[in-house]
Amino acid sequence: MTNLSPPFCLAKNHNFIPHFLDDEFIIQFMKGKSGFEDGIMGIDPHLDSKNMCYWIEWTEDDCRKFWFGFIDVLFNQLIKAKEKLQHEIVTYVTSDGFNTICKLIGLDQQTMVNEYYYLNDQLPILHRLKTALIQFEKIWSENKLSQRYRFKHNLPLNGIPNRILKLCKEDQIISPLKQIIRLSTDLYVNERYDEHDKALRYVAQIVGSKVN
């Protein structure tokens, strides 16, 4: 058995998965200073140097650790991200794909967003509000809610979020909308009126309403 090639041996163990090495990895690996890279590549039992792939054992515990680490890195990036990257990450963490990952490791997608971001009071109010607005717009657009809900024009600016909350029965829209209400109220209390008004006008624009 010891004379068999790594792919043949490891393929029999369902925990081992081949990961193909791209050219950039090989180039960087071969730039090492020790001069023993060729020897290492030849003796590592998990390396298939012929097909340029590396076999990694993935136990259930390994998989959970990987995904928990992935989520932690993802939300830490979200906290520090500038607007463009922030929009991309929020779009991903509210996607069906991310929801599948959360379910695989026993987490609730919306709870993750809440606990990592909306409810982190150490983050700037405006930063959290922007993320809530991005998520609200994404859900509203993807579910084509403007075709199902109509709002009168000339509604009071401060009343538009609560009006949406009262009429809209979509469960997934409720959480980001409540965060918008809470965070925009915090801006108002802190006398940041321009930012408060800009956020609520954006909400009205998303749902197709003109406000006073």
Secondary structure, DSSP 4 states (H G I P E B T S, - for coil): -TTS-HHHHHTTSTTEEEEEPPHHHHHHHTT-SSS-HHHHHHH-TTEETTTTEEEEE--HHHHHHHHHHHHHHHHHHHHH--HHHHHHHHHHHTSHHHHHHHHHTT--HHHHHIIIIIT-TTS-HHHHHHHHHHHHHHHHHHTTGGGT----SSB-GGGHHHHHHHH---HHHHHHHHHHHHHHHHHHHTT-HHHHHHHHHHHHHHHT--B-
